[in-house]
Amino acid sequence: MPEHPTLPLDDEGLPPEAQTPAGKRQQYDDLVDLIKEYADKLAADGASRGDLKVISRTIRELRYAFKVFAPYRRQRKVTVFGSARTPPEDPAYQEAVKLGRAFADADWLVVTGAAQGIMEAGHVGAGREASMGLNIMLPFEQSANPIILGDPKLVHMKYFFTRKLMFVKECDAVVCLPGGFGTLDEAMEVLTLLQTGKRDMVPVVLLDPPGGSYWKALDVFIREQLLAKGLISPEDVHLYKICDDYQVAIDEVLGFFRVYHSMRFVRNELVVRLNEPLSEQLLADINTEFADLLATGQFEQTEALPAEHDDPNLLAKPRLVFHFARRSFGRLRLLIDAINRGSVAAD
């Protein structure tokens, strides 16, 4: 089973005294008390019943979704976006079926919006056992597909924003096939989160059917209207990959985790967990080529930091640790590519 990192309690890591069972319990209790405190403050602020209903429904939806996903936290997952209106005979549908089957064969779970079209196709390929769903309750075109219908891994949600949070929070990769406003919204939001560092780095593949031009046309727009006008940085175009072959998409995603495993912040340090140690030469080359990513100091290869002992399953993995300037996340993606390639020079 591909190993997914356990999500830490926060980005900063816990101090050693908080890593005891009693310390962890206190951390949980403190957060629960804080939730209660702010609920009381809402009432004291004179919030309307409508506002309170939004907060109440949001907490209920997220609580249930977290509960459903919790048993699968250690299994890699890919979120697949695409149109609910794509018919089974469409080449994009067929490509999504192949994609879902390939991910299931690699022991990944396939998470979709659980409806028809591309979402159904991903589940058809993956099969019920390897499928998870986040269905949005709409008055039209959004009933759950027969593959995931009635499965305990299916969550029904009222709000798009809670659903999108779960799509992005719980995944290790994103693959987008052609779709309408919703698909474009989901693709752009993921790229925005990566560009701004609000989501740990994951591979994003924009997958056309063979010979298709849907995402290729978007890439032209991004380069001619955004990049050429200085609205994004040159490195930002490395946050996504466009292809028209599901196997290329699979290779991109699985290759992302060849050496790179996961990342987390421990105070000012970015800790990159690795599946195998870097060579001395590669480490030296990284210090030269990617010095612009450093706020201070240099890249160092270490063991797990003391604050990471809240995740004992990953303690044995080597680390690349550095004081990240938290700028240019496109360059951070290029660093991960170099780590996986074993060389700072692109092929």
Contacts in CASP RR format, 6 or more apart in sequence:
PFRMAT RR
TARGET T0000
AUTHOR 0000-0000-0000
METHOD contacts of the structure
MODEL  1
MPEHPTLPLDDEGLPPEAQTPAGKRQQYDDLVDLIKEYADKLAADGASRG
DLKVISRTIRELRYAFKVFAPYRRQRKVTVFGSARTPPEDPAYQEAVKLG
RAFADADWLVVTGAAQGIMEAGHVGAGREASMGLNIMLPFEQSANPIILG
DPKLVHMKYFFTRKLMFVKECDAVVCLPGGFGTLDEAMEVLTLLQTGKRD
MVPVVLLDPPGGSYWKALDVFIREQLLAKGLISPEDVHLYKICDDYQVAI
DEVLGFFRVYHSMRFVRNELVVRLNEPLSEQLLADINTEFADLLATGQFE
QTEALPAEHDDPNLLAKPRLVFHFARRSFGRLRLLIDAINRGSVAAD
1 74 0 8 1.000
1 75 0 8 1.000
1 107 0 8 1.000
2 75 0 8 1.000
2 76 0 8 1.000
2 106 0 8 1.000
2 107 0 8 1.000
2 108 0 8 1.000
2 172 0 8 1.000
2 257 0 8 1.000
3 74 0 8 1.000
3 76 0 8 1.000
3 261 0 8 1.000
3 313 0 8 1.000
4 73 0 8 1.000
4 74 0 8 1.000
4 75 0 8 1.000
4 76 0 8 1.000
4 77 0 8 1.000
4 172 0 8 1.000
4 262 0 8 1.000
5 261 0 8 1.000
5 262 0 8 1.000
5 264 0 8 1.000
5 273 0 8 1.000
5 311 0 8 1.000
5 314 0 8 1.000
6 73 0 8 1.000
6 74 0 8 1.000
6 311 0 8 1.000
6 313 0 8 1.000
6 314 0 8 1.000
7 73 0 8 1.000
8 14 0 8 1.000
8 264 0 8 1.000
8 310 0 8 1.000
8 311 0 8 1.000
9 24 0 8 1.000
9 27 0 8 1.000
9 310 0 8 1.000
11 264 0 8 1.000
11 265 0 8 1.000
12 265 0 8 1.000
12 266 0 8 1.000
12 267 0 8 1.000
12 307 0 8 1.000
13 264 0 8 1.000
13 265 0 8 1.000
13 266 0 8 1.000
13 267 0 8 1.000
13 307 0 8 1.000
13 308 0 8 1.000
13 310 0 8 1.000
14 24 0 8 1.000
14 27 0 8 1.000
14 307 0 8 1.000
14 310 0 8 1.000
15 307 0 8 1.000
16 306 0 8 1.000
16 307 0 8 1.000
16 309 0 8 1.000
17 23 0 8 1.000
18 24 0 8 1.000
18 26 0 8 1.000
18 27 0 8 1.000
18 310 0 8 1.000
19 309 0 8 1.000
19 310 0 8 1.000
24 310 0 8 1.000
35 59 0 8 1.000
39 55 0 8 1.000
42 51 0 8 1.000
42 52 0 8 1.000
42 55 0 8 1.000
43 52 0 8 1.000
47 55 0 8 1.000
57 158 0 8 1.000
57 159 0 8 1.000
58 159 0 8 1.000
58 162 0 8 1.000
61 155 0 8 1.000
61 157 0 8 1.000
61 158 0 8 1.000
61 159 0 8 1.000
61 162 0 8 1.000
62 162 0 8 1.000
62 165 0 8 1.000
62 166 0 8 1.000
64 155 0 8 1.000
65 134 0 8 1.000
65 155 0 8 1.000
65 157 0 8 1.000
65 162 0 8 1.000
65 166 0 8 1.000
68 132 0 8 1.000
68 152 0 8 1.000
68 153 0 8 1.000
68 155 0 8 1.000
69 132 0 8 1.000
69 166 0 8 1.000
69 170 0 8 1.000
72 109 0 8 1.000
72 132 0 8 1.000
72 153 0 8 1.000
74 313 0 8 1.000
75 107 0 8 1.000
75 108 0 8 1.000
75 109 0 8 1.000
76 107 0 8 1.000
76 108 0 8 1.000
76 109 0 8 1.000
76 172 0 8 1.000
76 173 0 8 1.000
76 257 0 8 1.000
77 108 0 8 1.000
77 109 0 8 1.000
77 110 0 8 1.000
77 111 0 8 1.000
77 132 0 8 1.000
77 170 0 8 1.000
77 171 0 8 1.000
77 172 0 8 1.000
77 173 0 8 1.000
78 103 0 8 1.000
78 108 0 8 1.000
78 109 0 8 1.000
78 110 0 8 1.000
78 111 0 8 1.000
78 171 0 8 1.000
78 172 0 8 1.000
78 173 0 8 1.000
78 174 0 8 1.000
78 175 0 8 1.000
78 253 0 8 1.000
79 111 0 8 1.000
79 112 0 8 1.000
79 167 0 8 1.000
79 168 0 8 1.000
79 170 0 8 1.000
79 171 0 8 1.000
79 173 0 8 1.000
79 174 0 8 1.000
79 175 0 8 1.000
80 96 0 8 1.000
80 99 0 8 1.000
80 100 0 8 1.000
80 110 0 8 1.000
80 111 0 8 1.000
80 112 0 8 1.000
80 118 0 8 1.000
80 119 0 8 1.000
80 122 0 8 1.000
80 174 0 8 1.000
80 175 0 8 1.000
80 176 0 8 1.000
80 177 0 8 1.000
81 112 0 8 1.000
81 118 0 8 1.000
81 167 0 8 1.000
81 174 0 8 1.000
81 175 0 8 1.000
81 176 0 8 1.000
81 177 0 8 1.000
81 179 0 8 1.000
81 182 0 8 1.000
81 183 0 8 1.000
81 186 0 8 1.000
81 187 0 8 1.000
82 96 0 8 1.000
82 117 0 8 1.000
82 118 0 8 1.000
82 119 0 8 1.000
82 176 0 8 1.000
82 177 0 8 1.000
82 178 0 8 1.000
82 179 0 8 1.000
82 180 0 8 1.000
82 183 0 8 1.000
83 92 0 8 1.000
83 117 0 8 1.000
83 118 0 8 1.000
83 177 0 8 1.000
83 178 0 8 1.000
83 179 0 8 1.000
83 180 0 8 1.000
83 183 0 8 1.000
84 115 0 8 1.000
84 116 0 8 1.000
84 117 0 8 1.000
84 118 0 8 1.000
84 119 0 8 1.000
84 141 0 8 1.000
84 142 0 8 1.000
85 116 0 8 1.000
85 117 0 8 1.000
85 141 0 8 1.000
85 179 0 8 1.000
86 92 0 8 1.000
86 93 0 8 1.000
86 96 0 8 1.000
86 117 0 8 1.000
86 118 0 8 1.000
86 121 0 8 1.000
86 177 0 8 1.000
86 178 0 8 1.000
86 179 0 8 1.000
87 93 0 8 1.000
87 117 0 8 1.000
88 94 0 8 1.000
88 117 0 8 1.000
88 121 0 8 1.000
90 209 0 8 1.000
91 209 0 8 1.000
91 210 0 8 1.000
91 212 0 8 1.000
92 118 0 8 1.000
92 121 0 8 1.000
92 177 0 8 1.000
92 178 0 8 1.000
92 208 0 8 1.000
92 209 0 8 1.000
93 117 0 8 1.000
93 118 0 8 1.000
93 121 0 8 1.000
94 121 0 8 1.000
94 209 0 8 1.000
95 177 0 8 1.000
95 207 0 8 1.000
95 209 0 8 1.000
95 210 0 8 1.000
95 246 0 8 1.000
96 117 0 8 1.000
96 118 0 8 1.000
96 121 0 8 1.000
96 122 0 8 1.000
96 125 0 8 1.000
96 177 0 8 1.000
96 246 0 8 1.000
97 121 0 8 1.000
97 122 0 8 1.000
97 124 0 8 1.000
97 125 0 8 1.000
98 125 0 8 1.000
98 246 0 8 1.000
99 122 0 8 1.000
99 125 0 8 1.000
99 175 0 8 1.000
99 207 0 8 1.000
99 246 0 8 1.000
99 249 0 8 1.000
99 250 0 8 1.000
100 110 0 8 1.000
100 121 0 8 1.000
100 122 0 8 1.000
100 123 0 8 1.000
100 124 0 8 1.000
100 125 0 8 1.000
100 126 0 8 1.000
100 130 0 8 1.000
101 125 0 8 1.000
101 126 0 8 1.000
102 246 0 8 1.000
102 247 0 8 1.000
102 250 0 8 1.000
103 109 0 8 1.000
103 110 0 8 1.000
103 126 0 8 1.000
103 130 0 8 1.000
103 250 0 8 1.000
103 253 0 8 1.000
104 110 0 8 1.000
104 125 0 8 1.000
104 126 0 8 1.000
104 127 0 8 1.000
104 129 0 8 1.000
104 130 0 8 1.000
106 250 0 8 1.000
106 254 0 8 1.000
108 130 0 8 1.000
108 172 0 8 1.000
109 126 0 8 1.000
109 130 0 8 1.000
109 131 0 8 1.000
109 132 0 8 1.000
110 122 0 8 1.000
110 123 0 8 1.000
110 125 0 8 1.000
110 126 0 8 1.000
110 130 0 8 1.000
110 131 0 8 1.000
110 132 0 8 1.000
111 131 0 8 1.000
111 132 0 8 1.000
111 133 0 8 1.000
111 134 0 8 1.000
111 167 0 8 1.000
111 170 0 8 1.000
111 171 0 8 1.000
112 118 0 8 1.000
112 119 0 8 1.000
112 120 0 8 1.000
112 122 0 8 1.000
112 123 0 8 1.000
112 131 0 8 1.000
112 132 0 8 1.000
112 133 0 8 1.000
112 134 0 8 1.000
113 119 0 8 1.000
113 133 0 8 1.000
113 134 0 8 1.000
113 135 0 8 1.000
113 136 0 8 1.000
113 163 0 8 1.000
113 167 0 8 1.000
114 123 0 8 1.000
114 133 0 8 1.000
114 134 0 8 1.000
114 135 0 8 1.000
114 144 0 8 1.000
114 145 0 8 1.000
114 148 0 8 1.000
114 154 0 8 1.000
115 135 0 8 1.000
115 136 0 8 1.000
115 141 0 8 1.000
115 142 0 8 1.000
115 143 0 8 1.000
115 144 0 8 1.000
115 145 0 8 1.000
116 141 0 8 1.000
116 143 0 8 1.000
116 145 0 8 1.000
117 145 0 8 1.000
118 177 0 8 1.000
118 178 0 8 1.000
118 179 0 8 1.000
119 145 0 8 1.000
120 145 0 8 1.000
120 146 0 8 1.000
120 147 0 8 1.000
122 131 0 8 1.000
123 131 0 8 1.000
123 133 0 8 1.000
123 145 0 8 1.000
123 147 0 8 1.000
123 148 0 8 1.000
124 147 0 8 1.000
127 147 0 8 1.000
128 147 0 8 1.000
128 148 0 8 1.000
128 151 0 8 1.000
131 147 0 8 1.000
131 148 0 8 1.000
131 151 0 8 1.000
131 153 0 8 1.000
132 148 0 8 1.000
132 153 0 8 1.000
132 154 0 8 1.000
133 144 0 8 1.000
133 148 0 8 1.000
133 151 0 8 1.000
133 153 0 8 1.000
133 154 0 8 1.000
133 155 0 8 1.000
134 155 0 8 1.000
134 157 0 8 1.000
134 163 0 8 1.000
134 166 0 8 1.000
134 167 0 8 1.000
135 142 0 8 1.000
135 143 0 8 1.000
135 144 0 8 1.000
135 154 0 8 1.000
135 155 0 8 1.000
135 156 0 8 1.000
135 157 0 8 1.000
136 142 0 8 1.000
136 157 0 8 1.000
136 158 0 8 1.000
136 160 0 8 1.000
136 163 0 8 1.000
137 156 0 8 1.000
137 157 0 8 1.000
137 158 0 8 1.000
143 149 0 8 1.000
144 150 0 8 1.000
144 154 0 8 1.000
144 156 0 8 1.000
148 154 0 8 1.000
155 166 0 8 1.000
157 163 0 8 1.000
157 166 0 8 1.000
164 186 0 8 1.000
164 189 0 8 1.000
167 186 0 8 1.000
168 174 0 8 1.000
168 189 0 8 1.000
168 190 0 8 1.000
168 193 0 8 1.000
168 199 0 8 1.000
169 199 0 8 1.000
171 202 0 8 1.000
172 202 0 8 1.000
172 253 0 8 1.000
172 257 0 8 1.000
173 202 0 8 1.000
173 203 0 8 1.000
173 204 0 8 1.000
173 205 0 8 1.000
173 253 0 8 1.000
173 256 0 8 1.000
174 187 0 8 1.000
174 190 0 8 1.000
174 202 0 8 1.000
174 203 0 8 1.000
174 204 0 8 1.000
174 205 0 8 1.000
175 204 0 8 1.000
175 205 0 8 1.000
175 207 0 8 1.000
175 249 0 8 1.000
175 253 0 8 1.000
176 183 0 8 1.000
176 186 0 8 1.000
176 187 0 8 1.000
176 204 0 8 1.000
176 205 0 8 1.000
176 206 0 8 1.000
176 207 0 8 1.000
176 215 0 8 1.000
177 183 0 8 1.000
177 207 0 8 1.000
177 208 0 8 1.000
177 209 0 8 1.000
178 208 0 8 1.000
178 209 0 8 1.000
178 214 0 8 1.000
178 215 0 8 1.000
179 214 0 8 1.000
184 218 0 8 1.000
187 204 0 8 1.000
187 206 0 8 1.000
190 199 0 8 1.000
190 204 0 8 1.000
191 204 0 8 1.000
191 236 0 8 1.000
191 239 0 8 1.000
191 240 0 8 1.000
192 198 0 8 1.000
193 199 0 8 1.000
194 201 0 8 1.000
194 202 0 8 1.000
194 204 0 8 1.000
194 239 0 8 1.000
194 329 0 8 1.000
194 330 0 8 1.000
194 333 0 8 1.000
195 232 0 8 1.000
195 236 0 8 1.000
195 239 0 8 1.000
195 329 0 8 1.000
195 330 0 8 1.000
196 329 0 8 1.000
197 326 0 8 1.000
197 329 0 8 1.000
200 262 0 8 1.000
200 263 0 8 1.000
200 264 0 8 1.000
201 263 0 8 1.000
201 329 0 8 1.000
201 332 0 8 1.000
201 333 0 8 1.000
201 336 0 8 1.000
202 256 0 8 1.000
203 241 0 8 1.000
203 252 0 8 1.000
203 253 0 8 1.000
203 256 0 8 1.000
204 239 0 8 1.000
204 240 0 8 1.000
204 241 0 8 1.000
205 240 0 8 1.000
205 241 0 8 1.000
205 242 0 8 1.000
205 243 0 8 1.000
205 248 0 8 1.000
205 249 0 8 1.000
205 252 0 8 1.000
205 253 0 8 1.000
206 215 0 8 1.000
206 218 0 8 1.000
206 219 0 8 1.000
206 240 0 8 1.000
206 241 0 8 1.000
206 242 0 8 1.000
206 243 0 8 1.000
207 215 0 8 1.000
207 242 0 8 1.000
207 243 0 8 1.000
207 244 0 8 1.000
207 246 0 8 1.000
207 249 0 8 1.000
208 214 0 8 1.000
208 215 0 8 1.000
208 216 0 8 1.000
208 242 0 8 1.000
208 243 0 8 1.000
208 244 0 8 1.000
209 244 0 8 1.000
210 244 0 8 1.000
210 245 0 8 1.000
211 244 0 8 1.000
212 244 0 8 1.000
215 242 0 8 1.000
216 242 0 8 1.000
216 244 0 8 1.000
219 237 0 8 1.000
219 242 0 8 1.000
222 232 0 8 1.000
222 237 0 8 1.000
223 237 0 8 1.000
225 231 0 8 1.000
226 232 0 8 1.000
227 234 0 8 1.000
227 236 0 8 1.000
227 237 0 8 1.000
233 328 0 8 1.000
233 330 0 8 1.000
235 328 0 8 1.000
235 330 0 8 1.000
235 331 0 8 1.000
235 333 0 8 1.000
235 334 0 8 1.000
236 330 0 8 1.000
238 330 0 8 1.000
238 333 0 8 1.000
238 334 0 8 1.000
238 337 0 8 1.000
239 329 0 8 1.000
239 330 0 8 1.000
239 333 0 8 1.000
241 248 0 8 1.000
241 249 0 8 1.000
241 252 0 8 1.000
243 249 0 8 1.000
243 252 0 8 1.000
255 340 0 8 1.000
256 336 0 8 1.000
256 340 0 8 1.000
257 275 0 8 1.000
258 275 0 8 1.000
258 340 0 8 1.000
259 274 0 8 1.000
259 275 0 8 1.000
259 276 0 8 1.000
259 278 0 8 1.000
259 339 0 8 1.000
259 340 0 8 1.000
259 342 0 8 1.000
260 272 0 8 1.000
260 273 0 8 1.000
260 274 0 8 1.000
260 275 0 8 1.000
260 336 0 8 1.000
260 339 0 8 1.000
260 340 0 8 1.000
261 273 0 8 1.000
261 274 0 8 1.000
261 275 0 8 1.000
261 314 0 8 1.000
261 317 0 8 1.000
262 272 0 8 1.000
262 273 0 8 1.000
262 314 0 8 1.000
263 270 0 8 1.000
263 271 0 8 1.000
263 272 0 8 1.000
263 273 0 8 1.000
264 270 0 8 1.000
264 271 0 8 1.000
264 273 0 8 1.000
264 308 0 8 1.000
265 271 0 8 1.000
265 324 0 8 1.000
266 305 0 8 1.000
266 307 0 8 1.000
266 308 0 8 1.000
267 307 0 8 1.000
268 295 0 8 1.000
268 323 0 8 1.000
269 305 0 8 1.000
269 321 0 8 1.000
269 322 0 8 1.000
269 323 0 8 1.000
269 324 0 8 1.000
270 321 0 8 1.000
270 322 0 8 1.000
270 323 0 8 1.000
270 324 0 8 1.000
271 305 0 8 1.000
271 308 0 8 1.000
271 319 0 8 1.000
271 320 0 8 1.000
271 321 0 8 1.000
272 319 0 8 1.000
272 320 0 8 1.000
272 321 0 8 1.000
272 336 0 8 1.000
272 339 0 8 1.000
273 314 0 8 1.000
273 317 0 8 1.000
273 318 0 8 1.000
273 319 0 8 1.000
274 317 0 8 1.000
274 318 0 8 1.000
274 319 0 8 1.000
274 320 0 8 1.000
274 339 0 8 1.000
275 317 0 8 1.000
276 318 0 8 1.000
277 301 0 8 1.000
277 318 0 8 1.000
278 286 0 8 1.000
278 301 0 8 1.000
278 318 0 8 1.000
278 320 0 8 1.000
278 339 0 8 1.000
278 342 0 8 1.000
279 342 0 8 1.000
282 338 0 8 1.000
282 339 0 8 1.000
282 342 0 8 1.000
282 343 0 8 1.000
282 344 0 8 1.000
283 299 0 8 1.000
283 301 0 8 1.000
283 320 0 8 1.000
285 338 0 8 1.000
285 343 0 8 1.000
285 344 0 8 1.000
286 299 0 8 1.000
286 320 0 8 1.000
286 335 0 8 1.000
286 338 0 8 1.000
286 339 0 8 1.000
286 344 0 8 1.000
287 298 0 8 1.000
287 299 0 8 1.000
288 344 0 8 1.000
289 338 0 8 1.000
289 344 0 8 1.000
290 299 0 8 1.000
290 331 0 8 1.000
290 334 0 8 1.000
290 335 0 8 1.000
290 338 0 8 1.000
290 344 0 8 1.000
291 298 0 8 1.000
292 325 0 8 1.000
292 328 0 8 1.000
292 331 0 8 1.000
293 322 0 8 1.000
293 324 0 8 1.000
293 325 0 8 1.000
293 327 0 8 1.000
293 328 0 8 1.000
293 331 0 8 1.000
293 332 0 8 1.000
293 335 0 8 1.000
294 322 0 8 1.000
294 323 0 8 1.000
294 324 0 8 1.000
294 325 0 8 1.000
295 323 0 8 1.000
295 324 0 8 1.000
295 325 0 8 1.000
295 326 0 8 1.000
296 323 0 8 1.000
297 322 0 8 1.000
297 323 0 8 1.000
298 322 0 8 1.000
299 320 0 8 1.000
299 321 0 8 1.000
299 322 0 8 1.000
300 320 0 8 1.000
300 321 0 8 1.000
300 322 0 8 1.000
301 318 0 8 1.000
301 319 0 8 1.000
301 320 0 8 1.000
301 321 0 8 1.000
302 318 0 8 1.000
302 319 0 8 1.000
302 321 0 8 1.000
303 315 0 8 1.000
303 318 0 8 1.000
303 319 0 8 1.000
304 314 0 8 1.000
304 315 0 8 1.000
304 316 0 8 1.000
304 317 0 8 1.000
304 319 0 8 1.000
305 319 0 8 1.000
305 321 0 8 1.000
308 314 0 8 1.000
308 315 0 8 1.000
309 315 0 8 1.000
320 339 0 8 1.000
324 332 0 8 1.000
337 346 0 8 1.000
338 344 0 8 1.000
341 347 0 8 1.000
END
